[in-house]
Amino acid sequence: LLGRPAAKLRVVTCHLGAGASLCAVADGRSMDTTMGFTPLEGLMMATRSGTVDPGLLLWLLRTGRLKVDELEEGLEHRAGFAGVADVPGGAFEEVQRRADGGDERARLALAIYGHRLRGGIAAMVASLEGIDVLVFTGGVGERAWRLREETGRGLGFLGVHIDDARNRTVGEDDDAVVSAAVAEVETVVVHSREDLEMVREVRRVLNPAGLGP
């Protein structure tokens, strides 16, 4: 998309979907991520909480308000958009629709999501000591132009500036550069192609010597 080798770039990828994570990539290698021992850590997601204060979890257990199984169920399946916005399954499109209709819980959920997303991106940039490219991918990252717009607006201090017209007209099957001409950081929308990556990994395992087609 950019006509530049990945080995020369500092990239922050925002994989935003039902699950969500950020990754800091330097010279084509992953250097940092928002996920931890489990996918629960990091960004708020459709039904997962994202990062929470471990002291809260200890308090809930110690006071008997929740049992371990209940706590796990809540963090994995009843938190995130599902919990804050009270949207079963936490579908982003439904949260956005309700927010547009004035639903305060949906608006709060989007505000929390955006706040954590911008903060997480800034943390990834710090681990890379700078940024050349910001990537949006995943079902939400690829389709939610307003989220990309608001995220870019909040990261102007890093040199991220998104072109409104380009951003709003990205097709559902398109990969596109959406950064504004004045931007110091390139912003792109890329389809995740997880199936292609899985095939590459299978091929690498079955044919480690790289022989044949």
C-alpha positions as CSV (number, residue, x, y, z in Angstrom):
1,L,0.0,0.0,0.0
2,L,2.8,2.5,0.9
3,G,5.5,1.3,-1.4
4,R,7.9,1.0,1.5
5,P,9.5,-2.2,3.0
6,A,8.1,-3.4,6.3
7,A,11.7,-3.8,7.5
8,K,12.0,0.0,7.6
9,L,8.8,0.8,9.5
10,R,7.5,1.2,13.0
11,V,3.9,0.0,12.8
12,V,1.1,-0.1,15.4
13,T,-1.7,-2.5,14.3
14,C,-5.2,-2.1,15.8
15,H,-7.0,-5.4,15.3
16,L,-10.5,-4.5,16.4
17,G,-13.4,-6.9,16.3
18,A,-15.3,-9.0,18.9
19,G,-11.8,-9.6,20.3
20,A,-9.4,-6.7,20.1
21,S,-5.7,-6.1,20.6
22,L,-2.9,-3.8,19.6
23,C,0.5,-4.8,18.5
24,A,3.8,-2.8,18.1
25,V,5.8,-4.0,15.1
26,A,9.4,-2.9,14.4
27,D,11.2,-4.0,11.3
28,G,8.5,-6.6,10.6
29,R,8.7,-8.2,14.1
30,S,6.1,-8.0,16.9
31,M,7.7,-6.2,19.9
32,D,4.7,-5.5,22.2
33,T,1.0,-6.3,22.5
34,T,-1.9,-5.3,24.7
35,M,-2.8,-9.0,25.4
36,G,-1.2,-10.8,28.3
37,F,-1.4,-14.3,29.8
38,T,-5.0,-14.5,28.4
39,P,-6.9,-12.4,25.8
40,L,-8.7,-10.7,28.7
41,E,-5.9,-8.1,29.2
42,G,-5.8,-4.9,27.2
43,L,-8.7,-3.2,25.3
44,M,-12.3,-3.5,26.2
45,M,-14.0,-5.9,23.7
46,A,-17.4,-7.2,22.7
47,T,-18.0,-9.3,25.8
48,R,-14.5,-9.3,27.5
49,S,-13.7,-6.7,30.1
50,G,-10.1,-5.8,29.0
51,T,-7.7,-4.7,31.7
52,V,-9.3,-4.3,35.2
53,D,-7.7,-3.7,38.6
54,P,-6.8,-7.0,40.1
55,G,-7.6,-5.6,43.5
56,L,-11.2,-5.4,42.4
57,L,-11.2,-9.1,41.5
58,L,-9.7,-10.0,44.9
59,W,-12.2,-7.9,46.7
60,L,-15.1,-9.5,44.9
61,L,-13.8,-12.9,45.8
62,R,-12.9,-12.1,49.4
63,T,-16.2,-10.5,50.2
64,G,-18.1,-13.4,48.7
65,R,-20.0,-11.3,46.1
66,L,-18.9,-13.6,43.3
67,K,-17.5,-17.1,43.1
68,V,-14.5,-17.9,40.8
69,D,-16.7,-19.4,38.1
70,E,-19.1,-16.4,38.2
71,L,-16.2,-14.0,38.0
72,E,-14.7,-15.8,35.0
73,E,-18.1,-15.9,33.3
74,G,-18.6,-12.2,33.9
75,L,-15.1,-11.1,32.7
76,E,-15.3,-13.3,29.6
77,H,-18.9,-13.1,28.5
78,R,-20.8,-10.4,30.3
79,A,-18.4,-7.5,30.3
80,G,-17.2,-5.1,27.6
81,F,-19.8,-3.7,25.3
82,A,-22.3,-6.4,26.4
83,G,-22.0,-5.2,30.0
84,V,-21.5,-1.5,29.7
85,A,-24.0,-0.9,26.9
86,D,-26.3,-3.8,27.9
87,V,-26.2,-5.2,24.3
88,P,-26.3,-9.0,24.2
89,G,-23.2,-10.3,22.4
90,G,-21.7,-6.8,22.4
91,A,-22.1,-6.2,18.7
92,F,-20.4,-2.9,17.8
93,E,-22.9,-1.9,15.2
94,E,-25.8,-2.3,17.6
95,V,-23.9,-0.2,20.2
96,Q,-23.3,2.5,17.7
97,R,-26.9,2.4,16.6
98,R,-28.1,2.8,20.1
99,A,-25.6,5.6,20.8
100,D,-26.9,7.4,17.7
101,G,-30.4,7.1,19.1
102,G,-29.3,8.8,22.4
103,D,-28.8,5.7,24.6
104,E,-26.5,6.9,27.4
105,R,-25.1,3.5,28.2
106,A,-24.1,3.0,24.6
107,R,-22.5,6.4,24.5
108,L,-20.6,5.6,27.7
109,A,-19.4,2.3,26.2
110,L,-18.1,4.0,23.1
111,A,-16.4,6.6,25.1
112,I,-14.6,4.0,27.3
113,Y,-13.6,2.1,24.2
114,G,-12.2,5.1,22.4
115,H,-10.3,6.3,25.5
116,R,-8.7,2.9,26.0
117,L,-7.9,2.5,22.3
118,R,-6.1,5.9,22.1
119,G,-4.2,5.2,25.4
120,G,-3.2,1.7,24.1
121,I,-1.9,3.1,20.8
122,A,0.1,5.7,22.6
123,A,1.6,3.0,24.8
124,M,2.6,0.9,21.7
125,V,4.2,4.0,20.2
126,A,6.2,4.5,23.3
127,S,7.5,1.0,23.1
128,L,8.6,1.6,19.5
129,E,10.0,5.1,20.3
130,G,7.9,6.5,17.5
131,I,5.5,5.5,14.8
132,D,5.5,5.5,11.0
133,V,2.2,3.6,10.2
134,L,-1.1,3.1,12.1
135,V,-3.1,0.1,10.9
136,F,-6.8,-0.5,11.4
137,T,-8.0,-4.1,10.8
138,G,-10.6,-6.6,12.0
139,G,-14.3,-6.4,11.6
140,V,-14.7,-3.1,13.5
141,G,-11.4,-1.6,12.5
142,E,-12.2,-2.2,8.8
143,R,-15.8,-0.9,8.9
144,A,-16.3,1.7,11.7
145,W,-15.1,4.9,9.9
146,R,-16.3,7.1,12.8
147,L,-14.2,5.1,15.3
148,R,-11.1,5.6,13.0
149,E,-11.9,9.3,12.6
150,E,-12.3,9.9,16.3
151,T,-9.2,7.9,17.1
152,G,-7.1,9.9,14.6
153,R,-8.4,13.1,16.0
154,G,-7.3,12.1,19.5
155,L,-3.8,11.2,18.3
156,G,-2.9,14.4,16.4
157,F,-0.1,15.0,18.8
158,L,1.6,11.9,17.4
159,G,1.3,13.2,13.8
160,V,-1.8,11.1,13.0
161,H,-4.3,12.9,10.8
162,I,-7.0,11.1,8.8
163,D,-8.5,12.4,5.6
164,D,-12.3,12.5,6.2
165,A,-13.3,11.8,2.6
166,R,-10.9,8.9,2.1
167,N,-11.8,7.4,5.5
168,R,-15.6,7.5,4.9
169,T,-15.4,5.9,1.5
170,V,-13.3,2.9,2.2
171,G,-15.2,-0.1,0.6
172,E,-16.0,-3.2,2.5
173,D,-13.4,-5.2,0.6
174,D,-10.8,-2.5,0.1
175,D,-7.4,-1.9,1.6
176,A,-6.8,1.8,1.6
177,V,-4.5,4.6,2.8
178,V,-6.7,7.1,4.7
179,S,-4.1,9.5,6.1
180,A,-4.4,13.2,5.3
181,A,-1.7,14.9,3.1
182,V,-0.4,16.8,6.1
183,A,0.0,13.7,8.3
184,E,3.4,12.7,9.6
185,V,2.1,9.1,10.2
186,E,0.5,7.0,7.5
187,T,-2.9,5.5,8.4
188,V,-4.1,2.5,6.5
189,V,-7.1,0.2,6.6
190,V,-6.2,-3.5,5.9
191,H,-8.4,-6.6,5.8
192,S,-7.0,-9.0,8.4
193,R,-6.8,-12.1,6.1
194,E,-6.4,-14.4,9.1
195,D,-7.2,-17.4,6.9
196,L,-4.2,-16.6,4.7
197,E,-1.9,-16.4,7.7
198,M,-3.1,-19.8,9.0
199,V,-2.3,-21.3,5.6
200,R,1.1,-19.8,5.6
201,E,1.8,-21.2,9.1
202,V,0.6,-24.7,8.1
203,R,2.8,-24.6,5.0
204,R,5.8,-23.5,7.1
205,V,5.3,-26.4,9.4
206,L,4.7,-29.0,6.7
207,N,7.5,-27.7,4.4
208,P,10.1,-26.2,6.7
209,A,12.8,-26.3,4.0
210,G,10.6,-24.2,1.7
211,L,10.9,-26.7,-1.1
212,G,8.5,-26.7,-4.1
213,P,5.7,-24.2,-4.9
